[in-house]
Amino acid sequence: MNQDKVAIVTGGGSGLGQAVALKLAESDASITIVDISEKAGQETVSLSFRKKSRGD
């Protein structure tokens, strides 16, 4: 478990940034997603919670 791991992902709303954010979320790291589009960033947050709840 990476409970002591903290990451800030810039450009986390799409593309490579989103992929990195989702991978970090799977590892239980605490992440902050930053994107120029607030809506895109929020979508990444939603996706990460859905993946965790399904156990993907």
TAQUI-V474821 format. One line per field, one symbol per residue. burial: I if it has 24 or more other ideal C-beta (glycine too) atoms within 12 Angstrom, else O. A space follows every 10 residues. Layout:
# TAQUI-V474821
burial=???
This chain:
# TAQUI-V474821
burial=OOOOOOIOIO OIIOOOIIOI IIOIIOOOIO IOIOIOOOOO IOOIIOIIOO OOOOOO
